[in-house]
Amino acid sequence: MTLLRRHPILTIGFAIALALTLFFAGRFVAQVVYWSDPARQEQEVQGWMTLRYVAKSWRLPPRELYEAAGLPGPVRGRPQTLEQLAEDQGIPLPQLIAEVESAIDRLIADRASEGAAAP
């Protein structure tokens, strides 16, 4: 007798667990490869990016970047691009980009000063 005939529920459960494991492992590997590319690190801030994308590119915690830039935190649903955030805030996109870049500089300077202060 085959395993499927003897234990159908266990076999199907195992197949589902295996499929989910492969799916999430594939996503993990894809993200590692994507963010390991030097071209993705410390990218120039552009309007099509979300603030989370900018934070990942600069290796900063997204919440800290939102706070440092003075922007409201992300809400559930689809993430907003910087263009959409600028429109919602009623400010020009170049001004928002300048504020985000300034926030990045402050966060990096804070990290450097914390690293220098630690013995």
N, CA, C and O of each residue as an XYZ file, in Angstrom:
476
protein
N       0.825     -1.189      0.000
C       0.000      0.000      0.000
C       0.868      1.251      0.000
O       1.930      1.290      0.621
N       0.404      2.253     -0.695
C       1.165      3.492     -0.738
C       0.899      4.315      0.520
O      -0.099      4.122      1.215
N       1.787      5.205      0.782
C       1.670      6.054      1.958
C       0.419      6.917      1.891
O      -0.231      7.155      2.908
N       0.082      7.387      0.693
C      -1.110      8.222      0.526
C      -2.373      7.457      0.879
O      -3.299      8.031      1.452
N      -2.431      6.178      0.549
C      -3.617      5.381      0.865
C      -3.688      5.026      2.349
O      -4.775      4.937      2.921
N      -2.532      4.825      2.964
C      -2.524      4.439      4.381
C      -2.766      5.638      5.295
O      -3.476      5.527      6.295
N      -2.174      6.789      4.951
C      -2.278      7.987      5.795
C      -2.563      9.213      4.922
O      -1.685     10.059      4.754
N      -3.756      9.323      4.372
C      -4.036     10.411      3.429
C      -3.963     11.802      4.072
O      -3.438     12.732      3.460
N      -4.469     11.952      5.264
C      -4.485     13.273      5.896
C      -3.053     13.714      6.231
O      -2.679     14.863      5.994
N      -2.267     12.798      6.779
C      -0.885     13.138      7.105
C      -0.075     13.459      5.851
O       0.724     14.395      5.846
N      -0.280     12.697      4.814
C       0.460     12.920      3.569
C       0.092     14.265      2.956
O       0.971     15.002      2.509
N      -1.187     14.589      2.930
C      -1.625     15.877      2.379
C      -1.124     17.014      3.262
O      -0.682     18.046      2.757
N      -1.193     16.828      4.578
C      -0.676     17.846      5.499
C       0.812     18.087      5.299
O       1.273     19.229      5.305
N       1.557     17.006      5.124
C       2.996     17.137      4.877
C       3.252     17.866      3.565
O       4.137     18.718      3.495
N       2.490     17.543      2.527
C       2.675     18.187      1.224
C       2.384     19.686      1.319
O       3.095     20.494      0.721
N       1.356     20.055      2.057
C       1.031     21.476      2.231
C       2.134     22.178      3.012
O       2.553     23.275      2.644
N       2.608     21.549      4.091
C       3.691     22.135      4.887
C       4.961     22.300      4.047
O       5.652     23.313      4.150
N       5.257     21.307      3.226
C       6.430     21.384      2.357
C       6.286     22.519      1.341
O       7.234     23.266      1.100
N       5.106     22.641      0.752
C       4.873     23.706     -0.227
C       5.012     25.091      0.425
O       5.613     25.991     -0.160
N       4.467     25.259      1.617
C       4.590     26.541      2.315
C       6.042     26.843      2.678
O       6.498     27.979      2.554
N       6.753     25.829      3.121
C       8.165     26.013      3.452
C       8.963     26.445      2.230
O       9.774     27.367      2.316
N       8.745     25.798      1.108
C       9.449     26.165     -0.117
C       9.084     27.577     -0.576
O       9.942     28.324     -1.047
N       7.808     27.935     -0.437
C       7.366     29.275     -0.830
C       8.085     30.350     -0.013
O       8.652     31.289     -0.573
N       8.058     30.204      1.324
C       8.669     31.219      2.177
C      10.195     31.203      2.085
O      10.828     32.252      2.206
N      10.783     30.052      1.877
C      12.232     29.981      1.676
C      12.611     30.694      0.375
O      13.622     31.393      0.319
N      11.808     30.516     -0.651
C      12.050     31.200     -1.923
C      11.950     32.709     -1.780
O      12.777     33.440     -2.325
N      10.945     33.182     -1.053
C      10.809     34.624     -0.812
C      12.008     35.163     -0.050
O      12.534     36.229     -0.369
N      12.436     34.411      0.962
C      13.583     34.826      1.766
C      14.835     34.944      0.905
O      15.548     35.946      0.975
N      15.099     33.938      0.106
C      16.291     33.946     -0.747
C      16.213     35.094     -1.756
O      17.216     35.761     -2.009
N      15.040     35.326     -2.327
C      14.881     36.420     -3.292
C      15.177     37.770     -2.647
O      15.829     38.619     -3.256
N      14.700     37.975     -1.413
C      14.966     39.245     -0.736
C      16.441     39.387     -0.371
O      17.009     40.474     -0.487
N      17.055     38.307      0.065
C      18.485     38.370      0.399
C      19.289     38.733     -0.844
O      20.176     39.584     -0.780
N      18.993     38.105     -1.957
C      19.712     38.391     -3.199
C      19.462     39.835     -3.630
O      20.395     40.539     -4.016
N      18.202     40.278     -3.564
C      17.848     41.635     -3.999
C      18.586     42.687     -3.175
O      19.205     43.591     -3.735
N      18.524     42.573     -1.846
C      19.118     43.593     -0.977
C      20.625     43.436     -0.827
O      21.272     44.338     -0.296
N      21.206     42.332     -1.271
C      22.663     42.164     -1.222
C      23.348     42.847     -2.399
O      24.556     43.080     -2.367
N      22.595     43.162     -3.417
C      23.143     43.842     -4.593
C      23.589     45.246     -4.185
O      22.778     46.023     -3.682
N      24.863     45.586     -4.394
C      25.354     46.917     -4.005
C      24.586     48.070     -4.661
O      24.551     49.174     -4.118
N      23.978     47.827     -5.810
C      23.208     48.875     -6.473
C      21.939     49.228     -5.699
O      21.369     50.298     -5.910
N      21.490     48.347     -4.809
C      20.279     48.581     -4.022
C      20.581     49.284     -2.698
O      19.658     49.704     -2.000
N      21.841     49.414     -2.351
C      22.212     49.978     -1.058
C      22.528     51.460     -1.191
O      23.227     51.884     -2.112
N      22.006     52.230     -0.263
C      22.210     53.677     -0.203
C      21.849     54.352     -1.527
O      22.605     55.162     -2.064
N      20.668     53.991     -2.032
C      20.194     54.574     -3.281
C      19.776     56.023     -3.075
O      19.379     56.421     -1.980
N      19.871     56.793     -4.133
C      19.372     58.169     -4.111
C      17.854     58.114     -3.928
O      17.175     57.323     -4.581
N      17.333     58.946     -3.050
C      15.897     58.939     -2.753
C      15.143     59.490     -3.954
O      15.473     60.554     -4.477
N      14.114     58.744     -4.388
C      13.292     59.142     -5.533
C      11.821     59.011     -5.181
O      11.461     58.310     -4.236
N      10.983     59.678     -5.932
C       9.558     59.741     -5.648
C       8.821     58.418     -5.724
O       7.799     58.251     -5.058
N       9.308     57.475     -6.517
C       8.604     56.195     -6.668
C       8.807     55.282     -5.466
O       8.083     54.299     -5.305
N       9.784     55.597     -4.621
C      10.113     54.733     -3.485
C       9.131     54.934     -2.332
O       8.577     56.017     -2.147
N       8.933     53.879     -1.577
C       8.208     54.014     -0.316
C       9.246     54.325      0.761
O      10.441     54.105      0.563
N       8.787     54.835      1.894
C       9.739     55.155      2.956
C      10.374     53.885      3.513
O      11.525     53.902      3.948
N       9.631     52.795      3.501
C      10.202     51.520      3.950
C      11.326     51.076      3.014
O      12.350     50.569      3.474
N      11.142     51.263      1.707
C      12.178     50.918      0.736
C      13.427     51.759      1.000
O      14.544     51.242      0.992
N      13.232     53.054      1.232
C      14.362     53.941      1.509
C      15.088     53.470      2.776
O      16.317     53.413      2.809
N      14.319     53.135      3.809
C      14.920     52.680      5.065
C      15.729     51.405      4.860
O      16.831     51.279      5.395
N      15.197     50.464      4.094
C      15.936     49.221      3.844
C      17.203     49.491      3.031
O      18.247     48.887      3.274
N      17.101     50.388      2.083
C      18.253     50.706      1.254
C      19.381     51.313      2.089
O      20.557     51.054      1.833
N      19.025     52.108      3.074
C      20.011     52.765      3.927
C      20.259     51.998      5.225
O      20.974     52.478      6.104
N      19.676     50.818      5.343
C      19.828     49.957      6.528
C      19.444     50.684      7.810
O      20.185     50.675      8.792
N      18.269     51.314      7.782
C      17.736     52.026      8.933
C      16.393     51.420      9.319
O      15.689     50.896      8.456
N      16.023     51.478     10.594
C      14.691     51.005     10.983
C      13.614     51.920     10.382
O      13.689     53.138     10.544
N      12.626     51.360      9.697
C      11.601     52.194      9.056
C      10.885     53.135     10.021
O      10.625     54.289      9.680
N      10.563     52.654     11.221
C       9.854     53.516     12.189
C      10.686     54.743     12.555
O      10.159     55.850     12.669
N      11.986     54.536     12.737
C      12.852     55.663     13.081
C      12.916     56.666     11.935
O      12.957     57.874     12.172
N      12.926     56.182     10.708
C      12.967     57.083      9.559
C      11.666     57.867      9.447
O      11.687     59.064      9.163
N      10.526     57.199      9.668
C       9.247     57.914      9.660
C       9.258     59.033     10.685
O       8.866     60.161     10.384
N       9.710     58.722     11.911
C       9.738     59.721     12.984
C      10.713     60.845     12.669
O      10.380     62.019     12.835
N      11.908     60.501     12.217
C      12.924     61.512     11.930
C      12.498     62.438     10.789
O      12.844     63.619     10.780
N      11.752     61.900      9.837
C      11.280     62.707      8.703
C      10.017     63.482      9.054
O       9.567     64.321      8.274
N       9.440     63.205     10.225
C       8.224     63.904     10.638
C       6.996     63.490      9.848
O       6.083     64.287      9.634
N       6.981     62.244      9.419
C       5.855     61.746      8.631
C       5.012     60.805      9.475
O       5.527     60.140     10.373
N       3.706     60.747      9.184
C       2.878     59.787      9.917
C       3.296     58.366      9.559
O       3.687     58.092      8.425
N       3.212     57.476     10.527
C       3.590     56.084     10.303
C       2.731     55.435      9.235
O       1.667     55.947      8.889
N       3.187     54.324      8.722
C       2.418     53.634      7.680
C       1.089     53.118      8.240
O       0.997     52.724      9.402
N       0.092     53.130      7.405
C      -1.206     52.581      7.780
C      -1.385     51.262      7.064
O      -0.721     50.988      6.065
N      -2.282     50.450      7.581
C      -2.526     49.164      6.930
C      -3.021     49.382      5.511
O      -3.696     50.365      5.204
N      -2.670     48.453      4.676
C      -3.058     48.566      3.280
C      -1.840     48.759      2.413
O      -0.735     48.353      2.773
N      -2.039     49.365      1.297
C      -0.954     49.557      0.332
C      -0.016     50.675      0.801
O      -0.473     51.759      1.164
N       1.301     50.409      0.794
C       2.250     51.447      1.184
C       2.213     52.617      0.204
O       1.965     52.436     -0.987
N       2.462     53.812      0.719
C       2.438     54.999     -0.131
C       3.847     55.355     -0.597
O       4.816     55.244      0.153
N       3.933     55.781     -1.841
C       5.210     56.259     -2.362
C       5.461     57.658     -1.805
O       4.565     58.285     -1.241
N       6.674     58.127     -1.972
C       6.987     59.488     -1.518
C       6.156     60.512     -2.285
O       5.768     61.540     -1.728
N       5.879     60.237     -3.566
C       5.017     61.136     -4.347
C       3.637     61.245     -3.706
O       3.097     62.343     -3.570
N       3.071     60.111     -3.315
C       1.752     60.111     -2.684
C       1.792     60.790     -1.320
O       0.869     61.524     -0.966
N       2.855     60.552     -0.552
C       2.987     61.202      0.756
C       3.089     62.714      0.603
O       2.484     63.462      1.371
N       3.855     63.165     -0.388
C       3.995     64.608     -0.625
C       2.648     65.213     -0.997
O       2.296     66.297     -0.532
N       1.909     64.516     -1.826
C       0.587     64.996     -2.229
C      -0.344     65.071     -1.020
O      -1.069     66.051     -0.856
N      -0.327     64.045     -0.178
C      -1.164     64.031      1.019
C      -0.776     65.137      2.001
O      -1.638     65.722      2.657
N       0.526     65.418      2.099
C       1.018     66.452      3.009
C       0.836     67.856      2.427
O       0.915     68.851      3.148
N       0.593     67.922      1.116
C       0.419     69.214      0.454
C       1.721     69.974      0.274
O       1.742     71.204      0.304
N       2.817     69.229      0.085
C       4.121     69.862     -0.133
C       4.722     69.328     -1.427
O       4.358     68.243     -1.880
N       5.637     70.083     -2.023
C       6.263     69.605     -3.260
C       7.145     68.386     -2.985
O       7.735     68.263     -1.911
N       7.227     67.504     -3.951
C       8.022     66.283     -3.817
C       9.494     66.583     -3.512
O      10.067     65.925     -2.644
N      10.126     67.545     -4.186
C      11.533     67.817     -3.860
C      11.742     68.219     -2.391
O      12.768     67.890     -1.797
N      10.778     68.921     -1.819
C      10.875     69.308     -0.410
C      10.803     68.077      0.491
O      11.563     67.962      1.452
N       9.892     67.161      0.180
C       9.775     65.934      0.977
C      11.037     65.087      0.848
O      11.523     64.534      1.835
N      11.558     64.988     -0.355
C      12.794     64.226     -0.560
C      13.929     64.843      0.244
O      14.724     64.123      0.848
N      14.012     66.172      0.256
C      15.049     66.852      1.042
C      14.888     66.552      2.531
O      15.879     66.348      3.233
N      13.632     66.524      3.019
C      13.381     66.215      4.428
C      13.779     64.773      4.749
O      14.355     64.509      5.805
N      13.478     63.851      3.855
C      13.842     62.446      4.064
C      15.358     62.297      4.046
O      15.915     61.588      4.884
N      16.032     62.949      3.110
C      17.495     62.872      3.057
C      18.125     63.478      4.308
O      19.120     62.961      4.817
N      17.554     64.560      4.799
C      18.043     65.169      6.040
C      17.846     64.219      7.218
O      18.718     64.099      8.079
N      16.703     63.547      7.252
C      16.433     62.574      8.318
C      17.421     61.413      8.250
O      17.890     60.934      9.282
N      17.735     60.963      7.046
C      18.716     59.882      6.875
C      20.074     60.331      7.428
O      20.733     59.593      8.161
N      20.476     61.542      7.067
C      21.764     62.063      7.544
C      21.796     62.138      9.068
O      22.801     61.784      9.685
N      20.691     62.601      9.686
C      20.642     62.694     11.153
C      20.726     61.317     11.792
O      21.458     61.126     12.764
N      19.988     60.365     11.258
C      20.003     59.012     11.829
C      21.389     58.376     11.699
O      21.862     57.721     12.627
N      22.026     58.566     10.568
C      23.370     58.010     10.371
C      24.360     58.688     11.320
O      25.217     58.020     11.898
N      24.247     60.016     11.485
C      25.133     60.740     12.394
C      24.906     60.281     13.830
O      25.861     60.133     14.593
N      23.636     60.054     14.204
C      23.331     59.556     15.555
C      23.961     58.177     15.784
O      24.525     57.909     16.845
N      23.858     57.323     14.790
C      24.447     55.990     14.910
C      25.965     56.068     15.038
O      26.571     55.337     15.822
N      26.577     56.972     14.252
C      28.031     57.116     14.304
C      28.475     57.631     15.666
O      29.478     57.171     16.212
N      27.717     58.600     16.223
C      28.093     59.138     17.526
C      27.868     58.116     18.630
O      28.625     58.090     19.600
N      26.856     57.281     18.508
C      26.624     56.213     19.485
C      27.733     55.187     19.411
O      28.178     54.681     20.442
N      28.185     54.871     18.212
C      29.264     53.908     18.029
C      30.589     54.427     18.556
O      31.394     53.668     19.095
N      30.811     55.730     18.396
C      32.050     56.339     18.864
C      32.073     56.454     20.397
O      33.133     56.398     21.020
N      30.872     56.617     20.995
C      30.781     56.781     22.449
C      30.928     55.456     23.174
O      31.327     55.425     24.338
N      30.612     54.365     22.501
C      30.687     53.053     23.148
C      32.167     52.632     23.280
O      32.939     52.770     22.331
N      32.555     52.116     24.468
C      33.957     51.714     24.647
C      34.296     50.437     23.940
O      35.437     49.980     24.003
